[in-house]
Amino acid sequence: MGANFSALFFDQDGLSSVSSSSPSLGDLPESCVASIIGYLDPPEICKLAKLNRAFRGASWADFVWESKLPPNYQLLVDKIFGFVPEKLGKRDIYTILCRANTLDDGAKKVWLDKSTGGVCLSISAKGLRITGIDDRRYWNHIPTEESRFSSIAYLQQIWWFEVEGEVEFPFPAGTYSVFFRLQLGRASKRFGRRVCNSEHVHGWDIKPVRFQLWTSDGQYATSQCTLSEPGKWFYYHVGDFKVDNSNSLSTKIKVSMTQIDCTHTKGGLCLDSMVIFPSKFRERLKHKGFLKCA
């Protein structure tokens, strides 16, 4: 959109196509510009800020960015940083919250989606309760560049597959979807190319994995899905929950993933994380081909 604005006032050589005495975008009052760009998404606002001084100044207006922040952003800032900075403008706060901020010694990451301001949360494999994780005959933590936590849990083989996760967090009002990010097979680099070893993948086509979700206010969801397609990371949809009141201090969520039929073993699974996104992100994942159990 910023490029379209520029095209109105500059020719192909980058020179102004209107006389210096003619009105231009730079003549608009900052307050007027701020009222207009307040209807745009954050990335569009930042692009328009490059047009001229009026747009640059308007792009820092607190009331513009307060409308982009979650209603309970002060609770979020306090939860993540332990204090609410007094001298930071709303654009600075938005920028800080869009970073992957860590909680619980790095076991959790929280961030705002840059385009929508939606709250996203991820719990690493090390932040989950995994049956048998301390027995290296079954599970191993392995380093990888394919995780935002730089490490995943790899299951070689097990009879009783059970993973649980819990989180208590001040989510803003809205509907959220919970996923497990999983991959069958173990990926590595060979001569600079990604290859996936599916040697240990077995048992997942016999019976589906069961996913369950509980919340502190009594919500419950469940789904079942057969794990498939080795060599590619997928988001397996557990279920959805709704937060009605942004002013509530926190919502507690418990999630489980099980396949406890002990008539057969299963293995060759990479577990990266449990992820919570605003539910409208499901379409984004589906469009990219990353969604399972939709």
C-alpha positions as CSV (number, residue, x, y, z in Angstrom):
1,M,0.0,0.0,0.0
2,G,2.9,2.3,0.8
3,A,4.3,1.8,-2.8
4,N,0.9,2.8,-4.2
5,F,0.9,6.0,-2.2
6,S,4.5,6.8,-3.4
7,A,3.5,6.2,-7.0
8,L,1.0,9.1,-6.8
9,F,3.7,11.6,-6.1
10,F,6.9,10.3,-7.8
11,D,7.7,9.5,-11.4
12,Q,9.9,6.6,-12.6
13,D,13.1,8.6,-12.0
14,G,12.2,9.0,-8.3
15,L,11.5,12.8,-8.8
16,S,8.5,14.6,-7.5
17,S,5.7,14.7,-10.2
18,V,4.0,17.6,-8.5
19,S,5.1,21.2,-8.1
20,S,6.5,22.3,-4.7
21,S,3.5,24.6,-4.3
22,S,1.0,21.7,-4.7
23,P,-0.4,19.9,-1.7
24,S,1.3,16.7,-0.9
25,L,1.2,13.8,1.6
26,G,3.8,15.7,3.7
27,D,1.3,18.5,4.2
28,L,-1.2,16.3,6.1
29,P,-1.3,16.9,9.9
30,E,0.1,14.0,11.9
31,S,-3.1,13.6,13.8
32,C,-5.0,13.1,10.6
33,V,-2.5,10.6,9.2
34,A,-2.5,8.7,12.5
35,S,-6.3,8.4,12.4
36,I,-6.1,6.9,8.9
37,I,-3.2,4.4,9.5
38,G,-4.9,3.2,12.7
39,Y,-7.2,1.1,10.4
40,L,-4.2,-0.7,8.9
41,D,-2.3,-3.8,10.0
42,P,1.1,-3.2,11.8
43,P,3.3,-4.2,8.8
44,E,1.4,-1.8,6.6
45,I,1.9,1.0,9.2
46,C,5.6,0.4,9.3
47,K,5.8,0.5,5.5
48,L,3.9,3.8,5.3
49,A,6.2,5.3,7.9
50,K,8.9,5.4,5.3
51,L,7.0,7.8,3.1
52,N,7.7,11.1,4.8
53,R,8.1,12.8,8.1
54,A,4.3,13.1,8.7
55,F,3.7,9.4,8.3
56,R,6.8,8.6,10.3
57,G,5.6,10.7,13.2
58,A,2.1,9.4,13.0
59,S,3.3,5.8,13.0
60,W,4.6,6.3,16.6
61,A,1.3,7.6,18.0
62,D,0.3,5.7,21.1
63,F,-3.4,5.5,20.3
64,V,-2.5,3.8,17.0
65,W,-0.6,1.0,18.6
66,E,-2.8,0.7,21.7
67,S,-5.5,-0.5,19.3
68,K,-3.2,-3.2,18.0
69,L,-2.1,-4.5,21.4
70,P,-4.2,-7.1,23.2
71,P,-6.7,-5.6,25.7
72,N,-4.7,-7.1,28.6
73,Y,-1.3,-6.2,27.3
74,Q,-0.2,-4.9,30.7
75,L,-0.9,-8.3,32.3
76,L,1.1,-9.9,29.5
77,V,4.1,-7.6,30.0
78,D,4.0,-8.2,33.7
79,K,3.8,-11.9,33.2
80,I,6.7,-12.0,30.8
81,F,9.0,-9.4,32.3
82,G,7.8,-9.0,35.9
83,F,7.1,-5.3,35.5
84,V,5.4,-2.8,33.3
85,P,7.8,-0.3,31.7
86,E,6.7,3.3,32.2
87,K,8.7,5.2,29.6
88,L,8.1,2.9,26.7
89,G,5.7,4.0,24.0
90,K,3.0,1.6,22.8
91,R,4.8,0.9,19.5
92,D,7.9,-0.1,21.6
93,I,5.8,-2.4,23.7
94,Y,4.2,-4.0,20.6
95,T,7.7,-4.6,19.2
96,I,9.0,-6.2,22.4
97,L,5.9,-8.5,22.6
98,C,6.4,-9.6,19.0
99,R,9.7,-11.2,19.9
100,A,9.9,-14.8,21.1
101,N,10.0,-14.0,24.8
102,T,11.1,-16.9,27.1
103,L,9.5,-18.1,30.3
104,D,10.3,-20.8,32.9
105,D,14.0,-20.9,32.1
106,G,13.5,-21.2,28.4
107,A,10.9,-24.0,28.5
108,K,8.2,-21.7,27.1
109,K,8.1,-18.9,24.5
110,V,5.4,-16.3,24.1
111,W,5.0,-13.8,21.3
112,L,2.5,-11.7,19.4
113,D,1.8,-12.4,15.8
114,K,3.2,-9.4,14.0
115,S,0.3,-9.0,11.6
116,T,-2.7,-9.5,13.9
117,G,-1.4,-9.0,17.4
118,G,-2.7,-12.5,18.4
119,V,-1.0,-14.1,21.4
120,C,0.9,-17.3,20.6
121,L,2.6,-19.6,23.2
122,S,4.8,-22.7,22.7
123,I,6.1,-25.2,25.3
124,S,9.3,-27.1,24.4
125,A,9.6,-30.9,24.7
126,K,11.7,-30.3,27.8
127,G,8.7,-28.4,29.4
128,L,6.4,-31.4,28.9
129,R,5.9,-34.5,31.0
130,I,6.9,-37.4,28.9
131,T,6.7,-41.0,30.2
132,G,10.1,-42.7,29.9
133,I,12.0,-39.5,29.1
134,D,14.8,-40.4,31.5
135,D,15.4,-43.8,30.0
136,R,17.7,-43.4,27.0
137,R,16.5,-46.7,25.6
138,Y,13.3,-44.9,24.7
139,W,13.8,-41.2,24.5
140,N,16.6,-38.8,23.7
141,H,16.9,-35.0,23.5
142,I,18.7,-34.1,20.3
143,P,19.9,-30.7,19.1
144,T,18.4,-29.4,15.8
145,E,18.0,-26.2,13.8
146,E,14.3,-27.1,13.0
147,S,13.0,-26.1,16.4
148,R,12.6,-22.6,17.9
149,F,14.0,-24.2,21.1
150,S,17.0,-25.7,19.3
151,S,16.2,-29.1,20.7
152,I,13.6,-31.9,20.3
153,A,12.7,-35.1,22.0
154,Y,13.2,-38.2,19.8
155,L,11.4,-41.5,20.5
156,Q,13.3,-44.6,19.4
157,Q,10.8,-47.2,20.7
158,I,8.3,-47.5,23.5
159,W,5.2,-49.5,24.5
160,W,3.4,-46.9,26.6
161,F,3.3,-43.5,24.7
162,E,2.1,-40.7,26.9
163,V,2.9,-36.9,26.9
164,E,1.3,-34.2,29.0
165,G,1.5,-30.5,29.1
166,E,0.2,-27.8,31.4
167,V,0.2,-24.0,31.2
168,E,-1.4,-21.2,33.1
169,F,-1.4,-17.9,31.2
170,P,-3.4,-14.6,30.9
171,F,-4.7,-15.2,27.4
172,P,-6.8,-12.3,26.0
173,A,-10.4,-12.9,25.2
174,G,-10.8,-15.1,22.1
175,T,-10.8,-18.6,20.8
176,Y,-7.6,-20.6,20.7
177,S,-6.4,-23.9,19.2
178,V,-3.9,-26.3,20.7
179,F,-1.5,-28.4,18.7
180,F,1.4,-30.8,19.1
181,R,4.2,-30.2,16.5
182,L,5.4,-33.7,15.5
183,Q,7.4,-35.4,12.8
184,L,7.9,-39.1,12.0
185,G,11.5,-39.8,11.2
186,R,14.7,-38.1,12.3
187,A,16.0,-35.3,10.0
188,S,19.7,-34.5,9.5
189,K,22.0,-32.7,7.0
190,R,24.0,-34.7,4.5
191,F,26.3,-32.8,2.1
192,G,24.2,-29.7,2.9
193,R,20.9,-31.3,2.0
194,R,18.1,-32.3,4.4
195,V,17.5,-36.0,4.7
196,C,15.2,-38.0,6.9
197,N,15.9,-41.3,8.5
198,S,12.7,-43.3,8.9
199,E,14.4,-46.5,10.2
200,H,12.7,-46.5,13.6
201,V,9.2,-45.4,12.4
202,H,6.7,-48.0,13.2
203,G,3.5,-48.7,15.1
204,W,1.7,-45.5,14.4
205,D,-0.5,-46.9,11.6
206,I,-2.0,-49.6,13.9
207,K,-4.0,-47.4,16.2
208,P,-4.5,-43.6,16.3
209,V,-3.1,-41.3,18.9
210,R,-5.6,-39.7,21.2
211,F,-5.4,-36.0,22.0
212,Q,-7.2,-34.4,25.0
213,L,-7.6,-30.9,26.3
214,W,-9.0,-29.6,29.6
215,T,-9.3,-26.0,30.9
216,S,-9.7,-24.6,34.5
217,D,-13.2,-23.4,33.7
218,G,-14.5,-26.9,32.6
219,Q,-14.0,-26.9,28.9
220,Y,-13.0,-30.2,27.3
221,A,-12.0,-31.4,23.8
222,T,-10.7,-34.6,22.3
223,S,-9.6,-35.9,18.9
224,Q,-7.9,-38.9,17.4
225,C,-5.4,-39.0,14.5
226,T,-3.1,-41.5,12.9
227,L,0.4,-40.1,12.6
228,S,1.6,-40.3,9.0
229,E,3.9,-38.8,6.3
230,P,7.5,-39.2,7.6
231,G,10.0,-36.5,7.0
232,K,7.7,-33.5,7.5
233,W,6.7,-31.4,10.5
234,F,2.9,-31.2,11.1
235,Y,0.7,-29.5,13.7
236,Y,-1.6,-32.1,15.1
237,H,-4.8,-30.3,16.3
238,V,-5.7,-31.3,19.9
239,G,-8.8,-29.0,20.3
240,D,-10.0,-25.5,20.9
241,F,-10.8,-23.5,24.0
242,K,-12.4,-20.1,24.5
243,V,-11.5,-17.2,26.8
244,D,-14.4,-14.9,27.6
245,N,-12.8,-12.3,29.9
246,S,-9.5,-10.6,29.2
247,N,-9.5,-9.2,32.7
248,S,-9.2,-12.7,34.3
249,L,-5.8,-13.3,35.8
250,S,-5.1,-16.5,33.9
251,T,-6.5,-19.6,32.2
252,K,-5.1,-23.0,33.1
253,I,-4.9,-25.5,30.3
254,K,-3.9,-29.2,30.5
255,V,-3.2,-31.3,27.3
256,S,-2.4,-34.9,26.8
257,M,-1.3,-37.1,23.8
258,T,-1.4,-40.9,24.3
259,Q,-1.2,-44.2,22.5
260,I,-1.2,-46.7,25.4
261,D,-2.2,-49.9,23.6
262,C,0.6,-52.2,24.8
263,T,0.0,-54.9,22.2
264,H,2.7,-53.3,20.0
265,T,5.5,-50.8,20.2
266,K,5.8,-47.5,18.4
267,G,8.8,-45.4,17.6
268,G,10.7,-43.1,15.2
269,L,8.8,-39.9,16.4
270,C,10.2,-36.4,16.9
271,L,8.4,-34.2,19.4
272,D,9.1,-30.5,19.2
273,S,6.6,-28.7,21.2
274,M,3.0,-28.0,22.3
275,V,1.7,-24.8,20.6
276,I,-1.3,-22.5,21.3
277,F,-2.4,-20.2,18.5
278,P,-5.5,-18.1,17.9
279,S,-8.0,-20.4,16.2
280,K,-8.0,-18.4,13.0
281,F,-4.4,-19.5,12.4
282,R,-5.7,-23.0,11.6
283,E,-6.6,-21.8,8.1
284,R,-3.0,-20.5,7.7
285,L,-1.6,-23.9,8.7
286,K,-4.0,-25.7,6.5
287,H,-3.1,-23.5,3.5
288,K,0.6,-24.3,4.0
289,G,-0.1,-28.0,4.3
290,F,1.1,-28.2,7.9
291,L,-2.2,-29.1,9.6
292,K,-3.3,-32.6,10.7
293,C,-6.5,-33.7,12.5
294,A,-8.3,-30.6,11.2
